[in-house]
Amino acid sequence: MARFCTSDYKKLTKLPGPTMTTVLDTTSSTARPRHPEKAHRVDNPIQRKPDWIRVRAPGSPIFKETQKIVRDNDLVTVCEEAGCPNIGECWSKKHATMMILGDTCTRACAFCNVRTGRPGPVDQSEPENVANAVEKLGLNHVVITSVDRDDLDDGGAQHFANVIDAIRKASPLTTIEVLTPDFLRKDGALEIVVEAKPDVFNHNLETVPSNYLTVRPGARYFHSMRLLQRVKEMDPTMFTKSGIMVGLGEQRTEVLQLMDDLRVANVDFLTIGQYLQPTSKHHRIERFVPPEEFKSYETSAYSKGFLLVSSSPLTRSSHHAGEDFAKLQQARNRAN
């Protein structure tokens, strides 16, 4: 989860600040839509956000330093590409989620603001560049995610492993969390990533199964659930994590059933956040879920046995990931 449009900044912030809207790809001589598959869809007007969804505009000196390190190493971050509303807070702490395998996704999920289309070739220097950035930022914990690369035989799994290996060499004390695609129809891909031994394996379900056809049509709910289960079967010591968005028309009973499914798969950590509509061409927000309902979901999830739960309107997969990793370790120690 955690995919939002940066053009929402002025709507989200209390303080004035620059917007960072990217509607057209102007890196080529002929601009093209960021989401060509959505261009002819009926507009879904973007709704006014409630008072409980507010963040500060980015712009601190440390934010700019983080931005420079990202630029100097020619990196893509999900913070920018997906327009996470927490970018100001995270980058001001030198926390950035690296997005590998390019900035163009081969899928077209109705909620996501990452560019869609035909990706370019894989940048073979990327593992070293990511590792250099991790070292310069002095990260204790780093999250590595990617676009879907259905065009690659292994879905990009070996590239994930190469990035993990490069970080281990450059910054051996940094713990590593991966947020992977589903590797649908990519036999052997999951094994490659697990054998590289990230500390946390995250794969987001994004929404309840009844929404998959309209929200996440390129994915399969039970495949994603089985992928998470297989991680635990291959390495029971590896922390597993998944997240969903609410506000997409799901019923409470469906969310509770999803929690049960994740516990059957022995998933350790669940994140739940509010879906925010990137543009008028994306899936509409069916409802803004109030904070007290997020708290209720958190209580229910803990009662079902999750080691850690993060549930709030602005919860995102990678938000506070380093602090959460420490909490996961502590929770496991208490459970044992």
Buried (B, 14 or more C-beta within 10 A) or exposed (E): BBBBBBBBBEBBBEEEBEBBBBEEBEEEEEEBBBBEEBEEBEEBEBBEBEEBBBBBBBBBEEBEBBBEBBEEBEBBBBBBBBBBBBBBBBBBBBBBBBBBBBBBBBBBBBBBBBBBBEBEEBBEEBBBBBBBBBBBBEBBBBBBBBBBBBEBEBBBBBBBBBBBBBBBEBBEEBBBBBBBBBBBEBEEBBBBBBEBBBBBBBBBBBBBBBBBEBBBEBBBBEEBBBBBBBBBEBBEEBBBBBBBBBBBBBEEEBBBEBBEBBBEBBBBBBBBBBBBBBBEBBBBBBBBBEBEBBEBBBEBBBEBBBBBBBBBBBBBBBBBBBEBBEBBBEBBEEEE
